[in-house]
Amino acid sequence: MKRTILLAFIALFAAIGGFLIWQIWNGGQTARAPQTSSGTALIGGPFSLTDHRGQPVTEAQLQGKYTLIYFGYSFCPDICPTELQVIGAALDQLQLQAPDKSSKLQAFFITVDPERDTQAVLADYVPHFHPKLVGLTGSTEEIAAAARAYRIYYAKVDPEAGAPADYYFMDHANLIYLMGPDGGFLTHFSYGVDANALTHRLIAEIN
């Protein structure tokens, strides 16, 4: 009886060992059905802001146009102006390479620093990058609502000791969004994308 039980355990361990060896030889993977996922990124939504010309702008302005959206601020020393220069250059290239698609595209620069980026400040700042670029500002609450809709992180960095109270920087996400003519999210471009790459993708995305 004991001998029978012992042989049974040996057979069981042998079977387990054989299975483990088989898995190793087959990459440790068992057969399974392919998995797919689908869904829409939860980026975008209602907002109510004011452009650098003093006109109200809401999410309704996204309807019927492709839209580039970038969140930043005018006091930014390097990253924001670099990204805005890329957007401006891409807008110029798109106009030259695909004018029919250029007419379907608009671009918004939404400040994350409404305390300093008033309408007047943006009116002076934004045209340096491209005449098609529209600067958007609003109250602290309105900017916060827009940032939440677009899943944009931002935070005020306290000024260094001895610096003026208004000499501060803003920490924020650096993403350029492309929204479709229905106002829905299409894709995003991370910091470092150049004008050529951005233009190429815009030509591919705009119908």
N, CA, C and O of each residue as an XYZ file, in Angstrom:
828
protein
N       0.832     -1.210      0.000
C       0.000      0.000      0.000
C       0.866      1.261      0.000
O       0.657      2.180     -0.791
N       1.852      1.278      0.916
C       2.734      2.435      0.988
C       3.516      2.593     -0.307
O       3.756      3.704     -0.779
N       3.916      1.424     -0.881
C       4.675      1.471     -2.126
C       3.815      2.058     -3.247
O       4.314      2.804     -4.089
N       2.533      1.722     -3.258
C       1.608      2.235     -4.289
C       1.449      3.742     -4.171
O       1.469      4.452     -5.176
N       1.288      4.236     -2.934
C       1.149      5.678     -2.695
C       2.416      6.409     -3.121
O       2.352      7.473     -3.736
N       3.578      5.825     -2.787
C       4.848      6.446     -3.147
C       4.994      6.548     -4.660
O       5.436      7.576     -5.173
N       4.629      5.496     -5.370
C       4.715      5.521     -6.828
C       3.769      6.561     -7.418
O       4.085      7.208     -8.417
N       2.606      6.712     -6.790
C       1.635      7.701     -7.278
C       2.188      9.111     -7.137
O       2.039      9.931     -8.043
N       2.831      9.400     -5.997
C       3.435     10.724     -5.798
C       4.560     10.980     -6.796
O       4.707     12.085     -7.317
N       5.360      9.928     -7.054
C       6.450     10.076     -8.011
C       5.890     10.398     -9.392
O       6.431     11.248    -10.099
N       4.819      9.729     -9.776
C       4.203      9.975    -11.082
C       3.649     11.396    -11.165
O       3.748     12.066    -12.193
N       3.061     11.833    -10.048
C       2.489     13.190    -10.025
C       3.582     14.234    -10.188
O       3.438     15.161    -10.985
N       4.677     14.094     -9.440
C       5.783     15.053     -9.530
C       6.420     15.033    -10.915
O       6.842     16.069    -11.429
N       6.485     13.860    -11.507
C       7.046     13.749    -12.855
C       6.182     14.494    -13.856
O       6.683     15.168    -14.755
N       4.856     14.358    -13.681
C       3.936     15.049    -14.592
C       4.060     16.563    -14.449
O       4.066     17.287    -15.445
N       4.159     17.043    -13.195
C       4.313     18.483    -12.962
C       5.623     18.978    -13.552
O       5.672     20.026    -14.197
N       6.696     18.205    -13.322
C       7.992     18.595    -13.868
C       7.976     18.654    -15.380
O       8.546     19.563    -15.985
N       7.317     17.673    -15.990
C       7.228     17.668    -17.447
C       6.475     18.869    -17.968
O       6.847     19.444    -18.991
N       5.415     19.255    -17.274
C       4.632     20.414    -17.689
C       5.461     21.695    -17.604
O       5.410     22.537    -18.500
N       6.225     21.835    -16.519
C       7.055     23.028    -16.347
C       8.133     23.094    -17.421
O       8.411     24.168    -17.954
N       8.743     21.951    -17.745
C       9.761     21.936    -18.798
C       9.143     22.320    -20.128
O       9.743     23.058    -20.909
N       7.936     21.816    -20.387
C       7.243     22.158    -21.645
C       6.984     23.652    -21.742
O       7.144     24.248    -22.807
N       6.579     24.265    -20.613
C       6.328     25.708    -20.606
C       7.598     26.492    -20.884
O       7.570     27.474    -21.625
N       8.723     26.067    -20.292
C       9.985     26.766    -20.520
C      10.370     26.715    -21.989
O      10.768     27.719    -22.579
N      10.243     25.530    -22.568
C      10.605     25.373    -23.986
C       9.684     26.176    -24.890
O      10.075     26.552    -25.995
N       8.485     26.439    -24.441
C       7.520     27.189    -25.253
C       7.391     28.637    -24.817
O       6.353     29.268    -25.014
N       8.477     29.163    -24.211
C       8.499     30.576    -23.853
C       7.688     30.917    -22.624
O       7.409     32.087    -22.365
N       7.308     29.904    -21.864
C       6.559     30.183    -20.638
C       5.156     30.661    -20.900
O       4.520     31.229    -20.012
N       4.661     30.445    -22.098
C       3.336     30.947    -22.443
C       2.395     29.784    -22.686
O       2.762     28.822    -23.360
N       1.220     29.855    -22.161
C       0.180     28.900    -22.478
C      -0.688     29.476    -23.562
O      -0.797     30.694    -23.702
N      -1.303     28.608    -24.325
C      -2.140     29.088    -25.432
C      -3.327     29.853    -24.871
O      -3.972     29.406    -23.923
N      -3.610     30.997    -25.454
C      -4.760     31.775    -25.031
C      -5.266     32.594    -26.205
O      -4.531     32.881    -27.149
N      -6.501     32.952    -26.128
C      -7.102     33.722    -27.206
C      -6.516     35.117    -27.225
O      -6.256     35.678    -26.161
N      -6.294     35.709    -28.414
C      -5.776     37.080    -28.470
C      -6.722     38.051    -27.798
O      -7.942     37.918    -27.896
N      -6.141     39.046    -27.103
C      -6.934     40.033    -26.392
C      -6.878     41.364    -27.117
O      -5.810     41.805    -27.543
N      -7.989     41.978    -27.251
C      -8.063     43.294    -27.868
C      -8.748     44.243    -26.920
O      -9.522     43.829    -26.057
N      -8.462     45.526    -27.084
C      -9.110     46.534    -26.256
C      -9.546     47.677    -27.145
O      -8.951     47.935    -28.191
N     -10.555     48.332    -26.731
C     -11.049     49.480    -27.490
C     -11.578     50.510    -26.515
O     -11.853     50.200    -25.356
N     -11.718     51.727    -26.985
C     -12.224     52.783    -26.133
C     -11.738     54.126    -26.613
O     -10.918     54.219    -27.526
N     -12.249     55.156    -25.993
C     -11.892     56.511    -26.357
C     -11.220     57.183    -25.171
O     -11.695     57.084    -24.040
N     -10.112     57.865    -25.435
C      -9.422     58.578    -24.361
C     -10.331     59.661    -23.793
O     -10.980     60.400    -24.535
N     -10.368     59.743    -22.467
C     -11.228     60.729    -21.816
C     -10.516     62.072    -21.747
O     -10.190     62.560    -20.665
N     -10.281     62.656    -22.901
C      -9.595     63.941    -23.009
C     -10.488     64.896    -23.779
O     -10.941     64.585    -24.880
N     -10.739     66.066    -23.191
C     -11.604     67.047    -23.826
C     -12.934     67.149    -23.088
O     -13.322     66.254    -22.336
N     -13.607     68.243    -23.321
C     -14.891     68.465    -22.666
C     -15.221     69.935    -22.627
O     -14.556     70.748    -23.269
N     -16.254     70.281    -21.870
C     -16.710     71.677    -21.824
C     -15.676     72.617    -21.218
O     -14.986     72.260    -20.264
N     -15.574     73.814    -21.774
C     -14.774     74.877    -21.181
C     -15.354     76.212    -21.628
O     -16.055     76.295    -22.637
N     -15.056     77.236    -20.873
C     -15.521     78.584    -21.197
C     -14.397     79.557    -20.883
O     -14.117     79.841    -19.718
N     -13.745     80.074    -21.940
C     -12.574     80.915    -21.786
C     -12.716     82.170    -22.652
O     -13.722     82.361    -23.335
N     -11.697     83.009    -22.609
C     -11.682     84.250    -23.387
C     -10.412     84.285    -24.217
O      -9.324     84.019    -23.706
N     -10.550     84.616    -25.516
C      -9.355     84.629    -26.343
C      -8.598     85.946    -26.203
O      -9.059     86.867    -25.529
N      -7.424     86.029    -26.849
C      -6.565     87.198    -26.653
C      -7.123     88.454    -27.331
O      -6.555     89.539    -27.205
N      -8.236     88.298    -28.048
C      -8.904     89.462    -28.638
C     -10.119     89.898    -27.809
O     -10.804     90.864    -28.146
N     -10.368     89.165    -26.720
C     -11.479     89.510    -25.846
C     -12.779     88.805    -26.169
O     -13.820     89.139    -25.602
N     -12.739     87.821    -27.082
C     -13.945     87.114    -27.478
C     -14.115     85.814    -26.677
O     -13.131     85.125    -26.405
N     -15.346     85.479    -26.301
C     -15.571     84.222    -25.582
C     -15.335     83.024    -26.489
O     -15.672     83.048    -27.673
N     -14.756     81.986    -25.923
C     -14.494     80.746    -26.660
C     -14.917     79.572    -25.783
O     -14.536     79.487    -24.616
N     -15.707     78.672    -26.357
C     -16.119     77.460    -25.649
C     -15.753     76.245    -26.497
O     -15.190     76.368    -27.584
N     -16.084     75.091    -25.977
C     -15.816     73.862    -26.725
C     -16.569     73.816    -28.052
O     -16.233     73.020    -28.928
N     -17.580     74.662    -28.203
C     -18.329     74.699    -29.462
C     -17.437     75.114    -30.630
O     -17.696     74.749    -31.777
N     -16.372     75.888    -30.328
C     -15.464     76.331    -31.386
C     -14.639     75.185    -31.969
O     -13.996     75.351    -33.006
N     -14.651     74.033    -31.318
C     -13.915     72.887    -31.843
C     -14.702     72.152    -32.925
O     -14.130     71.406    -33.720
N     -15.999     72.364    -32.949
C     -16.834     71.644    -33.897
C     -16.541     72.066    -35.337
O     -16.507     73.255    -35.653
N     -16.333     71.082    -36.195
C     -16.109     71.347    -37.608
C     -14.678     71.648    -37.982
O     -14.383     71.839    -39.161
N     -13.768     71.699    -37.005
C     -12.356     71.992    -37.260
C     -11.482     70.981    -36.518
O     -11.851     70.490    -35.451
N     -10.338     70.683    -37.090
C      -9.294     70.004    -36.334
C      -8.606     71.072    -35.489
O      -8.447     72.211    -35.927
N      -8.197     70.698    -34.266
C      -7.666     71.702    -33.346
C      -6.423     71.201    -32.633
O      -6.423     70.124    -32.037
N      -5.360     72.000    -32.702
C      -4.188     71.773    -31.868
C      -4.376     72.551    -30.576
O      -4.745     73.725    -30.605
N      -4.128     71.911    -29.454
C      -4.277     72.569    -28.153
C      -3.014     72.343    -27.335
O      -2.558     71.213    -27.159
N      -2.458     73.448    -26.837
C      -1.277     73.359    -25.973
C      -1.495     74.214    -24.734
O      -1.884     75.377    -24.838
N      -1.246     73.642    -23.566
C      -1.341     74.354    -22.295
C       0.054     74.805    -21.877
O       0.992     74.008    -21.868
N       0.188     76.085    -21.532
C       1.464     76.610    -21.084
C       1.273     77.989    -20.471
O       0.184     78.308    -19.994
N       2.320     78.809    -20.478
C       2.183     80.159    -19.924
C       3.275     81.049    -20.494
O       4.342     80.573    -20.883
N       3.001     82.327    -20.537
C       3.887     83.249    -21.246
C       5.205     83.513    -20.512
O       6.195     83.867    -21.152
N       5.240     83.350    -19.198
C       6.452     83.599    -18.426
C       7.412     82.410    -18.483
O       8.517     82.483    -17.947
N       7.010     81.343    -19.111
C       7.845     80.148    -19.249
C       9.136     80.514    -19.989
O       9.075     81.104    -21.068
N      10.289     80.178    -19.434
C      11.547     80.645    -20.033
C      12.005     79.879    -21.266
O      12.745     80.426    -22.083
N      11.579     78.617    -21.422
C      12.144     77.842    -22.532
C      11.184     76.848    -23.175
O      10.993     76.892    -24.391
N      10.581     75.965    -22.409
C       9.798     74.870    -22.981
C       8.579     75.378    -23.754
O       8.348     74.970    -24.892
N       7.806     76.263    -23.140
C       6.592     76.752    -23.811
C       6.900     77.493    -25.116
O       6.290     77.190    -26.142
N       7.828     78.455    -25.106
C       8.120     79.112    -26.381
C       8.675     78.157    -27.431
O       8.427     78.330    -28.624
N       9.421     77.153    -26.992
C       9.932     76.162    -27.943
C       8.779     75.400    -28.591
O       8.754     75.221    -29.809
N       7.826     74.953    -27.773
C       6.685     74.209    -28.304
C       5.812     75.089    -29.204
O       5.300     74.626    -30.224
N       5.647     76.339    -28.828
C       4.845     77.241    -29.652
C       5.533     77.549    -30.976
O       4.871     77.722    -31.999
N       6.843     77.617    -30.955
C       7.591     77.797    -32.207
C       7.412     76.587    -33.123
O       7.283     76.734    -34.339
N       7.404     75.398    -32.535
C       7.181     74.183    -33.314
C       5.783     74.204    -33.933
O       5.610     73.879    -35.107
N       4.797     74.589    -33.136
C       3.429     74.669    -33.655
C       3.351     75.689    -34.780
O       2.752     75.424    -35.822
N       3.954     76.854    -34.572
C       3.934     77.893    -35.600
C       4.596     77.437    -36.892
O       4.079     77.689    -37.981
N       5.743     76.763    -36.772
C       6.449     76.275    -37.953
C       5.634     75.203    -38.668
O       5.595     75.161    -39.898
N       4.979     74.331    -37.887
C       4.146     73.290    -38.493
C       2.942     73.904    -39.221
O       2.552     73.425    -40.286
N       2.365     74.944    -38.657
C       1.254     75.626    -39.329
C       1.705     76.220    -40.667
O       0.976     76.161    -41.657
N       2.907     76.789    -40.686
C       3.441     77.336    -41.941
C       3.698     76.226    -42.959
O       3.352     76.361    -44.133
N       4.305     75.131    -42.506
C       4.600     74.031    -43.415
C       3.327     73.404    -43.963
O       3.253     73.054    -45.140
N       2.334     73.268    -43.107
C       1.069     72.685    -43.548
C       0.416     73.562    -44.606
O      -0.158     73.052    -45.568
N       0.499     74.873    -44.435
C      -0.069     75.796    -45.416
C       0.620     75.638    -46.768
O      -0.033     75.735    -47.807
N       1.917     75.400    -46.769
C       2.659     75.241    -48.011
C       2.430     73.870    -48.652
O       2.286     73.760    -49.870
N       2.398     72.827    -47.818
C       2.341     71.470    -48.344
C       0.926     70.969    -48.614
O       0.704     70.181    -49.534
N      -0.023     71.426    -47.814
C      -1.405     70.945    -47.959
C      -2.373     72.057    -47.556
O      -3.002     71.978    -46.501
N      -2.494     73.090    -48.388
C      -3.338     74.234    -48.027
C      -4.794     73.874    -47.779
O      -5.468     74.526    -46.980
N      -5.285     72.841    -48.457
C      -6.669     72.421    -48.227
C      -6.848     71.882    -46.810
O      -7.889     72.092    -46.189
N      -5.830     71.187    -46.301
C      -5.892     70.670    -44.934
C      -5.604     71.770    -43.919
O      -6.145     71.756    -42.814
N      -4.765     72.708    -44.288
C      -4.455     73.820    -43.405
C      -5.716     74.610    -43.052
O      -5.865     75.086    -41.927
N      -6.608     74.743    -44.012
C      -7.836     75.513    -43.788
C      -8.774     74.836    -42.794
O      -9.704     75.457    -42.279
N      -8.521     73.562    -42.534
C      -9.377     72.811    -41.605
C      -8.818     72.775    -40.186
O      -9.403     72.159    -39.295
N      -7.670     73.447    -39.982
C      -6.973     73.351    -38.696
C      -6.923     74.698    -37.984
O      -6.690     75.736    -38.605
N      -7.145     74.666    -36.669
C      -6.971     75.839    -35.819
C      -6.068     75.451    -34.654
O      -5.846     74.267    -34.405
N      -5.548     76.446    -33.942
C      -4.606     76.165    -32.852
C      -4.891     77.062    -31.661
O      -5.040     78.274    -31.811
N      -4.966     76.461    -30.469
C      -5.222     77.187    -29.227
C      -4.052     77.023    -28.259
O      -3.513     75.930    -28.087
N      -3.679     78.126    -27.638
C      -2.710     78.125    -26.541
C      -3.466     78.525    -25.287
O      -3.894     79.671    -25.156
N      -3.635     77.583    -24.360
C      -4.404     77.837    -23.138
C      -3.444     78.040    -21.980
O      -2.633     77.163    -21.683
N      -3.528     79.180    -21.329
C      -2.617     79.458    -20.231
C      -2.969     78.641    -18.990
O      -4.138     78.352    -18.732
N      -1.939     78.276    -18.226
C      -2.132     77.670    -16.910
C      -1.763     78.675    -15.826
O      -1.639     78.322    -14.654
N      -1.588     79.932    -16.232
C      -1.168     80.996    -15.314
C      -2.085     82.213    -15.493
O      -1.633     83.275    -15.922
N      -3.366     82.056    -15.165
C      -4.309     83.146    -15.417
C      -4.049     84.405    -14.593
O      -4.511     85.488    -14.951
N      -3.313     84.268    -13.494
C      -3.023     85.447    -12.674
C      -2.191     86.464    -13.457
O      -2.414     87.668    -13.329
N      -1.249     86.003    -14.253
C      -0.394     86.902    -15.026
C      -0.809     86.983    -16.491
O      -0.674     88.033    -17.120
N      -1.309     85.883    -17.032
C      -1.649     85.861    -18.452
C      -3.060     86.400    -18.688
O      -4.005     85.652    -18.940
N      -3.161     87.699    -18.598
C      -4.424     88.366    -18.890
C      -4.622     88.416    -20.409
O      -3.744     88.023    -21.178
N      -5.770     88.896    -20.812
C      -6.026     89.049    -22.241
C      -4.978     89.944    -22.895
O      -4.481     89.637    -23.979
N      -4.646     91.052    -22.232
C      -3.675     91.997    -22.790
C      -2.300     91.363    -22.934
O      -1.617     91.581    -23.935
N      -1.890     90.580    -21.941
C      -0.588     89.920    -21.999
C      -0.550     88.926    -23.155
O       0.421     88.887    -23.910
N      -1.603     88.123    -23.296
C      -1.642     87.147    -24.384
C      -1.738     87.828    -25.746
O      -1.205     87.323    -26.734
N      -2.414     88.970    -25.797
C      -2.525     89.705    -27.057
C      -1.159     90.167    -27.540
O      -0.937     90.283    -28.745
N      -0.255     90.429    -26.628
C       1.093     90.833    -26.991
C       1.987     89.623    -27.265
O       2.897     89.692    -28.091
N       1.723     88.512    -26.568
C       2.600     87.343    -26.607
C       2.316     86.406    -27.778
O       3.233     86.034    -28.510
N       1.075     86.029    -27.956
C       0.711     84.981    -28.900
C       1.074     85.294    -30.357
O       1.571     84.403    -31.045
N       0.850     86.514    -30.859
C       1.156     86.780    -32.274
C       2.617     86.601    -32.661
O       2.927     86.515    -33.849
N       3.517     86.543    -31.691
C       4.928     86.319    -32.008
C       5.150     84.935    -32.623
O       6.151     84.715    -33.304
N       4.232     84.011    -32.389
C       4.445     82.634    -32.814
C       3.718     82.290    -34.117
O       4.266     81.583    -34.963
N       2.509     82.778    -34.280
C       1.804     82.552    -35.543
C       0.480     83.318    -35.514
O      -0.194     83.346    -34.484
N       0.105     83.937    -36.634
C      -1.157     84.688    -36.654
C      -2.389     83.804    -36.480
O      -3.465     84.284    -36.120
N      -2.220     82.517    -36.739
C      -3.356     81.602    -36.602
C      -3.535     81.103    -35.165
O      -4.579     80.552    -34.817
N      -2.513     81.301    -34.342
C      -2.564     80.817    -32.969
C      -3.459     81.721    -32.133
O      -3.344     82.945    -32.191
N      -4.348     81.117    -31.359
C      -5.288     81.854    -30.505
C      -4.954     81.585    -29.048
O      -4.942     80.431    -28.620
N      -4.684     82.628    -28.283
C      -4.428     82.489    -26.857
C      -5.717     82.529    -26.063
O      -6.595     83.345    -26.344
N      -5.842     81.661    -25.078
C      -7.045     81.592    -24.256
C      -6.691     81.754    -22.783
O      -5.740     81.149    -22.287
N      -7.466     82.575    -22.100
C      -7.300     82.769    -20.670
C      -8.676     82.778    -20.012
O      -9.693     82.573    -20.675
N      -8.697     83.015    -18.721
C      -9.954     83.035    -17.990
C      -9.688     83.178    -16.515
O      -8.563     83.463    -16.106
N     -10.709     82.985    -15.717
C     -10.531     83.037    -14.273
C      -9.776     81.794    -13.810
O      -9.606     80.839    -14.568
N      -9.333     81.821    -12.576
C      -8.646     80.657    -12.017
C      -9.511     79.413    -12.112
O      -9.029     78.327    -12.435
N     -10.797     79.585    -11.827
C     -11.725     78.454    -11.867
C     -11.941     77.958    -13.294
O     -12.034     76.752    -13.525
N     -12.019     78.874    -14.242
C     -12.239     78.478    -15.635
C     -11.042     77.735    -16.205
O     -11.198     76.758    -16.937
N      -9.849     78.202    -15.866
C      -8.639     77.512    -16.327
C      -8.546     76.130    -15.689
O      -8.182     75.162    -16.357
N      -8.871     76.032    -14.407
C      -8.835     74.736    -13.722
C      -9.811     73.758    -14.365
O      -9.499     72.577    -14.514
N     -10.988     74.245    -14.745
C     -11.980     73.381    -15.379
C     -11.493     72.888    -16.735
O     -11.674     71.719    -17.074
N     -10.876     73.772    -17.509
C     -10.351     73.377    -18.818
C      -9.225     72.353    -18.661
O      -9.156     71.378    -19.409
N      -8.349     72.583    -17.687
C      -7.240     71.655    -17.458
C      -7.754     70.283    -17.026
O      -7.210     69.260    -17.440
N      -8.789     70.258    -16.204
C      -9.372     68.972    -15.801
C      -9.952     68.247    -17.009
O      -9.787     67.036    -17.154
N     -10.628     68.991    -17.868
C     -11.239     68.372    -19.045
C     -10.202     67.712    -19.938
O     -10.468     66.683    -20.558
N      -9.009     68.318    -20.000
C      -7.966     67.805    -20.876
C      -6.888     67.026    -20.127
O      -5.830     66.727    -20.680
N      -7.166     66.702    -18.868
C      -6.263     65.887    -18.053
C      -4.848     66.486    -18.007
O      -3.852     65.772    -18.121
N      -4.789     67.804    -17.839
C      -3.511     68.503    -17.793
C      -3.152     68.833    -16.342
O      -3.914     69.485    -15.628
N      -1.984     68.369    -15.933
C      -1.466     68.720    -14.608
C      -0.754     70.068    -14.670
O      -0.022     70.353    -15.618
N      -0.979     70.895    -13.645
C      -0.184     72.115    -13.508
C      -0.172     72.535    -12.048
O      -1.099     72.227    -11.299
N       0.869     73.234    -11.651
C       0.987     73.687    -10.270
C       1.934     74.879    -10.212
O       2.915     74.944    -10.952
N       1.635     75.798     -9.342
C       2.472     76.971     -9.148
C       3.675     76.614     -8.290
O       3.536     75.976     -7.246
N       4.855     77.028     -8.733
C       6.082     76.814     -7.968
C       6.390     78.100     -7.216
O       6.560     79.156     -7.825
N       6.459     78.013     -5.912
C       6.694     79.209     -5.103
C       8.004     79.889     -5.488
O       8.997     79.214     -5.759
N       8.012     81.228     -5.514
C       9.252     81.944     -5.855
C      10.330     81.700     -4.810
O      10.041     81.387     -3.655
N      11.572     81.849     -5.237
C      12.681     81.671     -4.312
C      12.670     82.783     -3.262
O      12.082     83.845     -3.465
N      13.319     82.518     -2.161
C      13.385     83.487     -1.072
C      13.991     84.802     -1.573
O      15.045     84.814     -2.208
N      13.313     85.892     -1.277
C      13.798     87.204     -1.676
C      13.315     87.650     -3.038
O      13.474     88.818     -3.392
N      12.725     86.743     -3.821
C      12.231     87.101     -5.150
C      10.863     87.765     -5.031
O      10.147     87.509     -4.063
N      10.478     88.615     -5.994
C       9.144     89.223     -5.970
C       8.058     88.153     -5.993
O       8.264     87.059     -6.518
N       6.918     88.471     -5.428
C       5.824     87.501     -5.328
C       5.341     87.032     -6.690
O       4.869     85.903     -6.828
N       5.457     87.896     -7.704
C       4.975     87.507     -9.034
C       6.080     86.902     -9.909
O       5.883     86.698    -11.107
N       7.230     86.620     -9.315
C       8.330     85.998    -10.058
C       8.345     84.510     -9.716
O       9.170     84.048     -8.929
N       7.433     83.785    -10.312
C       7.306     82.356    -10.043
C       7.175     81.616    -11.375
O       6.919     82.217    -12.418
N       7.358     80.296    -11.308
C       7.214     79.447    -12.482
C       6.044     78.500    -12.280
O       5.552     78.323    -11.166
N       5.610     77.899    -13.367
C       4.514     76.941    -13.324
C       5.034     75.587    -13.782
O       5.658     75.469    -14.837
N       4.771     74.578    -12.982
C       5.066     73.211    -13.378
C       3.836     72.684    -14.115
O       2.721     72.799    -13.607
N       4.019     72.115    -15.293
C       2.830     71.657    -16.039
C       3.212     70.587    -17.057
O       4.375     70.450    -17.438
N       2.209     69.842    -17.482
C       2.409     68.820    -18.517
C       2.733     69.488    -19.842
O       2.241     70.577    -20.137
N       3.561     68.831    -20.634
C       3.949     69.372    -21.935
C       3.468     68.439    -23.040
O       4.197     67.556    -23.492
N       2.250     68.649    -23.454
C       1.632     67.834    -24.487
C       0.918     68.734    -25.481
O       0.300     69.730    -25.104
N       1.008     68.376    -26.740
C       0.215     69.036    -27.769
C      -0.879     68.059    -28.170
O      -0.592     66.954    -28.629
N      -2.130     68.463    -27.998
C      -3.249     67.606    -28.367
C      -3.736     67.937    -29.769
O      -3.716     69.094    -30.188
N      -4.170     66.918    -30.484
C      -4.901     67.119    -31.732
C      -6.303     66.585    -31.524
O      -6.499     65.399    -31.260
N      -7.276     67.477    -31.646
C      -8.679     67.120    -31.485
C      -9.350     67.077    -32.856
O      -8.995     67.841    -33.753
N     -10.302     66.197    -33.009
C     -10.992     66.040    -34.276
C     -12.109     67.047    -34.461
O     -12.427     67.795    -33.536
N     -12.707     67.079    -35.638
C     -13.783     68.045    -35.917
C     -15.060     67.812    -35.118
O     -15.967     68.645    -35.133
N     -15.131     66.687    -34.425
C     -16.258     66.458    -33.521
C     -15.905     66.852    -32.089
O     -16.701     66.653    -31.171
N     -14.709     67.410    -31.901
C     -14.262     67.793    -30.569
C     -13.614     66.669    -29.798
O     -13.183     66.862    -28.661
N     -13.538     65.488    -30.403
C     -12.962     64.336    -29.711
C     -11.458     64.240    -29.891
O     -10.897     64.749    -30.861
N     -10.819     63.578    -28.940
C      -9.366     63.405    -28.951
C      -8.932     62.490    -30.095
O      -9.521     61.429    -30.301
N      -7.900     62.902    -30.840
C      -7.332     62.068    -31.892
C      -5.964     61.511    -31.504
O      -5.736     60.302    -31.563
N      -5.059     62.403    -31.107
C      -3.720     61.965    -30.728
C      -3.022     63.077    -29.966
O      -3.560     64.177    -29.832
N      -1.826     62.796    -29.465
C      -1.052     63.829    -28.787
C       0.401     63.730    -29.229
O       0.844     62.705    -29.748
N       1.126     64.812    -29.014
C       2.541     64.887    -29.356
C       3.298     65.287    -28.095
O       2.956     66.266    -27.432
N       4.322     64.518    -27.780
C       5.084     64.770    -26.566
C       6.136     65.847    -26.799
O       6.449     66.199    -27.936
N       6.666     66.352    -25.715
C       7.716     67.373    -25.790
C       8.902     66.843    -26.581
O       9.353     65.719    -26.360
N       9.401     67.649    -27.498
C      10.536     67.247    -28.310
C      10.171     66.954    -29.751
O      11.057     66.823    -30.596
N       8.864     66.848    -30.053
C       8.471     66.639    -31.447
C       8.918     67.848    -32.268
O       8.806     68.987    -31.813
N       9.426     67.602    -33.477
C       9.848     68.732    -34.292
C       8.768     69.101    -35.300
O       7.792     68.371    -35.476
N       8.953     70.239    -35.958
C       7.930     70.758    -36.859
C       7.672     69.821    -38.028
O       6.532     69.675    -38.470
N       8.732     69.182    -38.535
C       8.561     68.277    -39.669
C       7.697     67.077    -39.301
O       6.792     66.696    -40.044
N       7.987     66.488    -38.144
C       7.219     65.327    -37.691
C       5.771     65.714    -37.407
O       4.843     64.977    -37.741
N       5.591     66.872    -36.790
C       4.241     67.337    -36.487
C       3.458     67.587    -37.774
O       2.292     67.204    -37.877
N       4.086     68.221    -38.744
C       3.421     68.486    -40.019
C       3.040     67.187    -40.721
O       1.928     67.056    -41.233
N       3.956     66.238    -40.745
C       3.703     64.953    -41.394
C       2.495     64.261    -40.769
O       1.650     63.711    -41.476
N       2.419     64.291    -39.445
C       1.292     63.631    -38.763
C      -0.012     64.376    -39.023
O      -1.060     63.753    -39.200
N       0.047     65.703    -39.047
C      -1.169     66.479    -39.322
C      -1.714     66.161    -40.712
O      -2.922     66.018    -40.898
N      -0.818     66.052    -41.674
C      -1.254     65.714    -43.041
C      -1.931     64.339    -43.050
O      -2.918     64.131    -43.756
N      -1.394     63.411    -42.265
C      -1.964     62.071    -42.212
C      -3.311     62.036    -41.486
O      -4.183     61.243    -41.841
N      -3.487     62.881    -40.482
C      -4.691     62.834    -39.640
C      -5.856     63.647    -40.213
O      -7.018     63.280    -40.038
N      -5.547     64.733    -40.885
C      -6.622     65.624    -41.351
C      -7.199     65.113    -42.671
O      -6.470     64.905    -43.641
N      -8.487     64.921    -42.691
C      -9.161     64.428    -43.897
C      -9.759     65.572    -44.714
O     -10.363     65.333    -45.760
